[in-house]
Amino acid sequence: MLRILTLIIISLLGFDAIAQNSIIERVDNYLDSKNIFTDEIIYVSIKKQTLYHIQNKRIIKEYTISSSSYGIGSKSGSNKTPIGLHSVKEKYGDKTPINGIMVSRVFLGNIATIYNDETKSKTDDITSRILWLDGLEKGKNKGKGIDSFNRYIYIHGTSEEGRLGKPASNGCIRMKNKEVIDLYKLLEVGTLVLIL
């Protein structure tokens, strides 16, 4: 019995290592094609609805997210999540309490009701922290009519935590409030973010 359990654990660990290597390889191939080298990057997988924090070619943390319920795309007004290489251009929320609602990146004193089921909020709250993304690829996510920064594409907390794990946003990358606060502390302005 112990031998079977050991084999199961080894096979699970092997599967996890293969999955990690596949993610790292995908990110490395994309960066290599752009002649970009970095020790730290955020990778958002639209397919897996997961955000990976990668340092020195190792996934150090992963988070369940929601991208747009409208799909992927960069066109202004589309409410779609833009793909490609971005960077964190600005950060907001240092003094915002957990679940605090930000309007135009300012906390005005209101605390969101957090839904842990399929409930849609009436106000699509942006809560706790904001990492404002800037597109780095001209013609893809930077430039007239497709600019991620001008479209206000954020990584941010949400009141709809129960809807994470599937596309549910209006273009941004949504996270759990506690998790976006934790990630915010770790990332500097300028950190690369790859969305694919």
ZADO-1210 file (C-alpha; in nm, 4 decimals, padded with zeros to 6 digits):
<atoms>
<atom x="00.0000" y="00.0000" z="00.0000" code="MET" pos="1"/>
<atom x="00.2791" y="00.2387" z="00.0929" code="LEU" pos="2"/>
<atom x="00.4541" y="00.1636" z="-00.2346" code="ARG" pos="3"/>
<atom x="00.1379" y="00.2477" z="-00.4362" code="ILE" pos="4"/>
<atom x="00.0942" y="00.5718" z="-00.2406" code="LEU" pos="5"/>
<atom x="00.4579" y="00.6639" z="-00.3058" code="THR" pos="6"/>
<atom x="00.4143" y="00.5986" z="-00.6796" code="LEU" pos="7"/>
<atom x="00.1019" y="00.8146" z="-00.6873" code="ILE" pos="8"/>
<atom x="00.2822" y="01.1029" z="-00.5129" code="ILE" pos="9"/>
<atom x="00.5817" y="01.0745" z="-00.7464" code="ILE" pos="10"/>
<atom x="00.3575" y="01.0729" z="-01.0541" code="SER" pos="11"/>
<atom x="00.1640" y="01.3763" z="-00.9282" code="LEU" pos="12"/>
<atom x="00.4857" y="01.5658" z="-00.8593" code="LEU" pos="13"/>
<atom x="00.6122" y="01.4711" z="-01.2037" code="GLY" pos="14"/>
<atom x="00.2905" y="01.5957" z="-01.3639" code="PHE" pos="15"/>
<atom x="00.3192" y="01.9247" z="-01.1736" code="ASP" pos="16"/>
<atom x="00.6803" y="01.9679" z="-01.2895" code="ALA" pos="17"/>
<atom x="00.5776" y="01.9008" z="-01.6514" code="ILE" pos="18"/>
<atom x="00.2942" y="02.1548" z="-01.6242" code="ALA" pos="19"/>
<atom x="00.5289" y="02.4136" z="-01.4723" code="GLN" pos="20"/>
<atom x="00.7884" y="02.3546" z="-01.7428" code="ASN" pos="21"/>
<atom x="00.5232" y="02.3956" z="-02.0119" code="SER" pos="22"/>
<atom x="00.4165" y="02.7339" z="-01.8690" code="ILE" pos="23"/>
<atom x="00.7753" y="02.8560" z="-01.8286" code="ILE" pos="24"/>
<atom x="00.8582" y="02.7417" z="-02.1832" code="GLU" pos="25"/>
<atom x="00.5585" y="02.9267" z="-02.3280" code="ARG" pos="26"/>
<atom x="00.6561" y="03.2491" z="-02.1499" code="VAL" pos="27"/>
<atom x="01.0247" y="03.2125" z="-02.2433" code="ASP" pos="28"/>
<atom x="00.9417" y="03.1508" z="-02.6106" code="ASN" pos="29"/>
<atom x="00.7241" y="03.4637" z="-02.6228" code="TYR" pos="30"/>
<atom x="00.9893" y="03.6792" z="-02.4536" code="LEU" pos="31"/>
<atom x="01.2666" y="03.5346" z="-02.6744" code="ASP" pos="32"/>
<atom x="01.0667" y="03.6275" z="-02.9850" code="SER" pos="33"/>
<atom x="01.0680" y="03.9896" z="-02.8601" code="LYS" pos="34"/>
<atom x="01.4342" y="03.9820" z="-02.7464" code="ASN" pos="35"/>
<atom x="01.3278" y="04.0544" z="-02.3889" code="ILE" pos="36"/>
<atom x="01.5005" y="03.9083" z="-02.0858" code="PHE" pos="37"/>
<atom x="01.3684" y="03.9372" z="-01.7301" code="THR" pos="38"/>
<atom x="01.3988" y="03.7591" z="-01.3963" code="ASP" pos="39"/>
<atom x="01.0381" y="03.8324" z="-01.2993" code="GLU" pos="40"/>
<atom x="00.7101" y="03.8285" z="-01.4906" code="ILE" pos="41"/>
<atom x="00.3388" y="03.7861" z="-01.4353" code="ILE" pos="42"/>
<atom x="00.1793" y="03.5416" z="-01.6789" code="TYR" pos="43"/>
<atom x="-00.1995" y="03.5406" z="-01.7168" code="VAL" pos="44"/>
<atom x="-00.3392" y="03.2310" z="-01.8845" code="SER" pos="45"/>
<atom x="-00.6782" y="03.3084" z="-02.0394" code="ILE" pos="46"/>
<atom x="-00.7383" y="02.9382" z="-02.1031" code="LYS" pos="47"/>
<atom x="-00.6685" y="02.8341" z="-01.7434" code="LYS" pos="48"/>
<atom x="-00.8070" y="03.1549" z="-01.5842" code="GLN" pos="49"/>
<atom x="-00.4932" y="03.1595" z="-01.3739" code="THR" pos="50"/>
<atom x="-00.2299" y="03.4232" z="-01.2996" code="LEU" pos="51"/>
<atom x="00.1246" y="03.2951" z="-01.2400" code="TYR" pos="52"/>
<atom x="00.3959" y="03.4934" z="-01.0614" code="HIS" pos="53"/>
<atom x="00.7245" y="03.3743" z="-01.2119" code="ILE" pos="54"/>
<atom x="01.0729" y="03.4503" z="-01.0797" code="GLN" pos="55"/>
<atom x="01.3974" y="03.3084" z="-01.2149" code="ASN" pos="56"/>
<atom x="01.2113" y="03.0627" z="-01.4397" code="LYS" pos="57"/>
<atom x="01.0090" y="02.9252" z="-01.1463" code="ARG" pos="58"/>
<atom x="00.6413" y="02.9683" z="-01.0648" code="ILE" pos="59"/>
<atom x="00.6419" y="03.1017" z="-00.7104" code="ILE" pos="60"/>
<atom x="00.2671" y="03.1603" z="-00.6776" code="LYS" pos="61"/>
<atom x="-00.0508" y="03.1114" z="-00.8762" code="GLU" pos="62"/>
<atom x="-00.3896" y="03.2743" z="-00.8391" code="TYR" pos="63"/>
<atom x="-00.7354" y="03.2080" z="-00.9818" code="THR" pos="64"/>
<atom x="-00.8565" y="03.5048" z="-01.1883" code="ILE" pos="65"/>
<atom x="-01.1326" y="03.6150" z="-01.4225" code="SER" pos="66"/>
<atom x="-01.0697" y="03.7706" z="-01.7603" code="SER" pos="67"/>
<atom x="-01.3390" y="03.9229" z="-01.9810" code="SER" pos="68"/>
<atom x="-01.6689" y="03.7468" z="-02.0372" code="SER" pos="69"/>
<atom x="-01.6543" y="03.9037" z="-02.3878" code="TYR" pos="70"/>
<atom x="-01.3360" y="03.7169" z="-02.4819" code="GLY" pos="71"/>
<atom x="-00.9967" y="03.8518" z="-02.5882" code="ILE" pos="72"/>
<atom x="-00.9297" y="04.1612" z="-02.7965" code="GLY" pos="73"/>
<atom x="-00.7801" y="04.5061" z="-02.7822" code="SER" pos="74"/>
<atom x="-01.0368" y="04.7297" z="-02.9487" code="LYS" pos="75"/>
<atom x="-01.1530" y="05.0239" z="-02.7358" code="SER" pos="76"/>
<atom x="-01.5117" y="04.9810" z="-02.6222" code="GLY" pos="77"/>
<atom x="-01.5077" y="04.6038" z="-02.6759" code="SER" pos="78"/>
<atom x="-01.4828" y="04.5153" z="-02.3038" code="ASN" pos="79"/>
<atom x="-01.2437" y="04.2359" z="-02.4092" code="LYS" pos="80"/>
<atom x="-00.9179" y="04.1415" z="-02.2366" code="THR" pos="81"/>
<atom x="-00.6130" y="04.2411" z="-02.4425" code="PRO" pos="82"/>
<atom x="-00.3427" y="03.9826" z="-02.4982" code="ILE" pos="83"/>
<atom x="00.0314" y="04.0255" z="-02.5393" code="GLY" pos="84"/>
<atom x="00.3068" y="04.1859" z="-02.3369" code="LEU" pos="85"/>
<atom x="00.2256" y="04.4606" z="-02.0861" code="HIS" pos="86"/>
<atom x="00.3923" y="04.6222" z="-01.7881" code="SER" pos="87"/>
<atom x="00.2610" y="04.7552" z="-01.4596" code="VAL" pos="88"/>
<atom x="00.2602" y="05.1297" z="-01.5261" code="LYS" pos="89"/>
<atom x="00.0894" y="05.2558" z="-01.2109" code="GLU" pos="90"/>
<atom x="-00.0236" y="05.1145" z="-00.8750" code="LYS" pos="91"/>
<atom x="-00.3136" y="05.2359" z="-00.6608" code="TYR" pos="92"/>
<atom x="-00.4584" y="05.1450" z="-00.3229" code="GLY" pos="93"/>
<atom x="-00.1753" y="05.1612" z="-00.0681" code="ASP" pos="94"/>
<atom x="-00.4137" y="05.2941" z="00.1954" code="LYS" pos="95"/>
<atom x="-00.7341" y="05.1322" z="00.0704" code="THR" pos="96"/>
<atom x="-00.8719" y="04.8747" z="00.3192" code="PRO" pos="97"/>
<atom x="-00.9493" y="04.5236" z="00.2031" code="ILE" pos="98"/>
<atom x="-01.2725" y="04.5228" z="-00.0035" code="ASN" pos="99"/>
<atom x="-01.2612" y="04.9031" z="-00.0265" code="GLY" pos="100"/>
<atom x="-01.4257" y="05.0281" z="-00.3468" code="ILE" pos="101"/>
<atom x="-01.2164" y="05.2551" z="-00.5680" code="MET" pos="102"/>
<atom x="-01.3780" y="05.4981" z="-00.8093" code="VAL" pos="103"/>
<atom x="-01.1376" y="05.6521" z="-01.0617" code="SER" pos="104"/>
<atom x="-00.8592" y="05.4850" z="-00.8588" code="ARG" pos="105"/>
<atom x="-00.9602" y="05.6669" z="-00.5370" code="VAL" pos="106"/>
<atom x="-01.1048" y="05.5083" z="-00.2211" code="PHE" pos="107"/>
<atom x="-01.4038" y="05.7203" z="-00.1157" code="LEU" pos="108"/>
<atom x="-01.4896" y="05.5246" z="00.2000" code="GLY" pos="109"/>
<atom x="-01.7277" y="05.2556" z="00.0734" code="ASN" pos="110"/>
<atom x="-01.6705" y="04.8856" z="00.1421" code="ILE" pos="111"/>
<atom x="-01.7984" y="04.6298" z="-00.1093" code="ALA" pos="112"/>
<atom x="-02.0246" y="04.3403" z="-00.0285" code="THR" pos="113"/>
<atom x="-01.8265" y="04.0324" z="-00.1360" code="ILE" pos="114"/>
<atom x="-02.0235" y="03.7632" z="-00.3183" code="TYR" pos="115"/>
<atom x="-01.8905" y="03.4091" z="-00.2869" code="ASN" pos="116"/>
<atom x="-02.1542" y="03.2604" z="-00.5169" code="ASP" pos="117"/>
<atom x="-02.2570" y="03.3338" z="-00.8772" code="GLU" pos="118"/>
<atom x="-02.4084" y="03.6735" z="-00.7885" code="THR" pos="119"/>
<atom x="-02.3284" y="03.9594" z="-01.0257" code="LYS" pos="120"/>
<atom x="-02.2820" y="04.2927" z="-00.8538" code="SER" pos="121"/>
<atom x="-02.4845" y="04.5836" z="-00.9883" code="LYS" pos="122"/>
<atom x="-02.1815" y="04.8126" z="-00.9878" code="THR" pos="123"/>
<atom x="-01.8868" y="04.5947" z="-01.1106" code="ASP" pos="124"/>
<atom x="-01.6749" y="04.7137" z="-00.8174" code="ASP" pos="125"/>
<atom x="-01.3000" y="04.7640" z="-00.8426" code="ILE" pos="126"/>
<atom x="-01.1725" y="04.6831" z="-00.4958" code="THR" pos="127"/>
<atom x="-00.8664" y="04.6776" z="-00.2677" code="SER" pos="128"/>
<atom x="-00.5790" y="04.7323" z="-00.5150" code="ARG" pos="129"/>
<atom x="-00.5168" y="04.8317" z="-00.8774" code="ILE" pos="130"/>
<atom x="-00.2226" y="04.7411" z="-01.1001" code="LEU" pos="131"/>
<atom x="-00.2781" y="04.9550" z="-01.4130" code="TRP" pos="132"/>
<atom x="-00.1365" y="04.7887" z="-01.7232" code="LEU" pos="133"/>
<atom x="00.0381" y="04.9514" z="-02.0172" code="ASP" pos="134"/>
<atom x="00.0521" y="04.7648" z="-02.3481" code="GLY" pos="135"/>
<atom x="00.4034" y="04.7249" z="-02.4892" code="LEU" pos="136"/>
<atom x="00.3240" y="04.5924" z="-02.8369" code="GLU" pos="137"/>
<atom x="00.2380" y="04.8515" z="-03.1019" code="LYS" pos="138"/>
<atom x="-00.0510" y="04.7433" z="-03.3163" code="GLY" pos="139"/>
<atom x="-00.1510" y="04.4761" z="-03.0649" code="LYS" pos="140"/>
<atom x="-00.2191" y="04.6462" z="-02.7309" code="ASN" pos="141"/>
<atom x="-00.0590" y="04.9889" z="-02.7780" code="LYS" pos="142"/>
<atom x="-00.1696" y="05.2637" z="-03.0117" code="GLY" pos="143"/>
<atom x="-00.4812" y="05.4420" z="-03.1271" code="LYS" pos="144"/>
<atom x="-00.8043" y="05.2526" z="-03.0644" code="GLY" pos="145"/>
<atom x="-00.6329" y="04.9529" z="-02.8998" code="ILE" pos="146"/>
<atom x="-00.4268" y="05.0983" z="-02.6157" code="ASP" pos="147"/>
<atom x="-00.4503" y="04.8951" z="-02.2928" code="SER" pos="148"/>
<atom x="-00.3502" y="05.1892" z="-02.0735" code="PHE" pos="149"/>
<atom x="-00.6066" y="05.4220" z="-02.2349" code="ASN" pos="150"/>
<atom x="-00.8667" y="05.1438" z="-02.1997" code="ARG" pos="151"/>
<atom x="-00.8016" y="05.1325" z="-01.8221" code="TYR" pos="152"/>
<atom x="-00.7026" y="04.7672" z="-01.8191" code="ILE" pos="153"/>
<atom x="-00.6228" y="04.6714" z="-01.4589" code="TYR" pos="154"/>
<atom x="-00.5430" y="04.3767" z="-01.2416" code="ILE" pos="155"/>
<atom x="-00.7735" y="04.4450" z="-00.9458" code="HIS" pos="156"/>
<atom x="-00.9838" y="04.3053" z="-00.6635" code="GLY" pos="157"/>
<atom x="-01.3507" y="04.2267" z="-00.7193" code="THR" pos="158"/>
<atom x="-01.6708" y="04.1971" z="-00.5201" code="SER" pos="159"/>
<atom x="-01.7610" y="03.8923" z="-00.7348" code="GLU" pos="160"/>
<atom x="-01.5122" y="03.6472" z="-00.5827" code="GLU" pos="161"/>
<atom x="-01.7496" y="03.3560" z="-00.6415" code="GLY" pos="162"/>
<atom x="-01.7267" y="03.4073" z="-01.0180" code="ARG" pos="163"/>
<atom x="-01.3460" y="03.3774" z="-01.0313" code="LEU" pos="164"/>
<atom x="-01.2114" y="03.0860" z="-01.2332" code="GLY" pos="165"/>
<atom x="-01.4128" y="03.1660" z="-01.5443" code="LYS" pos="166"/>
<atom x="-01.4404" y="03.4686" z="-01.7739" code="PRO" pos="167"/>
<atom x="-01.6592" y="03.7232" z="-01.5922" code="ALA" pos="168"/>
<atom x="-01.5017" y="04.0705" z="-01.6165" code="SER" pos="169"/>
<atom x="-01.5492" y="04.3646" z="-01.8505" code="ASN" pos="170"/>
<atom x="-01.1903" y="04.3501" z="-01.9790" code="GLY" pos="171"/>
<atom x="-00.9733" y="04.3652" z="-01.6674" code="CYS" pos="172"/>
<atom x="-00.8120" y="04.0808" z="-01.4753" code="ILE" pos="173"/>
<atom x="-01.0050" y="04.0246" z="-01.1527" code="ARG" pos="174"/>
<atom x="-00.8586" y="03.8657" z="-00.8393" code="MET" pos="175"/>
<atom x="-00.9625" y="03.7845" z="-00.4833" code="LYS" pos="176"/>
<atom x="-00.9134" y="04.0874" z="-00.2613" code="ASN" pos="177"/>
<atom x="-00.6673" y="03.9292" z="-00.0194" code="LYS" pos="178"/>
<atom x="-00.4676" y="03.7862" z="-00.3085" code="GLU" pos="179"/>
<atom x="-00.4459" y="04.1108" z="-00.5077" code="VAL" pos="180"/>
<atom x="-00.3230" y="04.2865" z="-00.1920" code="ILE" pos="181"/>
<atom x="-00.0538" y="04.0192" z="-00.1490" code="ASP" pos="182"/>
<atom x="00.0502" y="04.0416" z="-00.5153" code="LEU" pos="183"/>
<atom x="00.0507" y="04.4232" z="-00.5066" code="TYR" pos="184"/>
<atom x="00.3075" y="04.4183" z="-00.2246" code="LYS" pos="185"/>
<atom x="00.5412" y="04.2007" z="-00.4299" code="LEU" pos="186"/>
<atom x="00.5321" y="04.3854" z="-00.7633" code="LEU" pos="187"/>
<atom x="00.7149" y="04.7012" z="-00.8624" code="GLU" pos="188"/>
<atom x="00.6072" y="04.9478" z="-01.1270" code="VAL" pos="189"/>
<atom x="00.7626" y="04.8212" z="-01.4497" code="GLY" pos="190"/>
<atom x="00.7037" y="04.4510" z="-01.3811" code="THR" pos="191"/>
<atom x="00.6207" y="04.2704" z="-01.7064" code="LEU" pos="192"/>
<atom x="00.2787" y="04.1098" z="-01.7501" code="VAL" pos="193"/>
<atom x="00.2142" y="03.8629" z="-02.0319" code="LEU" pos="194"/>
<atom x="-00.1478" y="03.7823" z="-02.1151" code="ILE" pos="195"/>
<atom x="-00.2075" y="03.4913" z="-02.3544" code="LEU" pos="196"/>
</atoms>
